Amino acid sequence: MRRLFVAGNWKMNTLRESGVALATGLAKECHKSHPGVQVAVCPPFPFLLPVAAAIAGSGVELGAQNCSPEKPGAFTGEVASGMLLDVGCQWVILGHSERRALYGETDALVAQKTATALAAGLSVILCVGETLAERQANQTDAVLDRQMAGSLAGIDAAGLARIVIAYEPVWAIGTGLTATTEQAESAHSHLRKWLASRYNAGLADATRILYGGSVKAQNAKSLMEQPNVDGALVGGASLKLDDFLPIVRAAQELRPA
């Protein structure tokens, strides 16, 4: 049985005090008594170190929201994978639709970042998902196939073993809309079949696929109950302890210690 994974993407939110308070509260709740559930938080770059200190020893893991595809050098404003590892990150989110849409990141660039992050020793949460127009045009599967092929170009089986896929329909991110359990399961099942065809059935079965897109306490359990949904990448609901903890607890109910 795949281990459930709940990750909070704080995006460009919190200040140091509020971020540390959030992380401290989460650390108190998410101790190591639930081995079937993995929890991570991904704060903004400036708060990685204080958040790392706040969650130290708790079992909560640390992730970043982006990284450069380059090795350290003359790249003003960028952050290298090795720097993230050095401050305690285990994870990095790559290919998020906001990076793709707002900053023009292509599948090829995401693939470069993924390879660089893996080489540095980080694990990757790789995001894919279709827009509303693409879904309405019945292009969801084709879009997912294209993004997976492009974003995983050059990534071998050993690399995939350190990648978690996050299916985030763009039309559900920050909109309050959520894919139905049937829509989520259908997309996740398609992604797993794609992995089996590109790699092999065993690796596809072992790869975790998270759902992201207006995940909240009210829908988290029903989504994670689906056979191919292995957790959640949570945006807005990860910014308040009272919103995020019920999602973590829903996962813990599905994977009791």
Summary of the structure (lengths in Angstrom):
residues: 257
radius of gyration: 16.9
end to end distance: 13.3
largest distance: 48.1
contacts: 885
relative contact order: 0.15
helix: 49%
strand: 15%
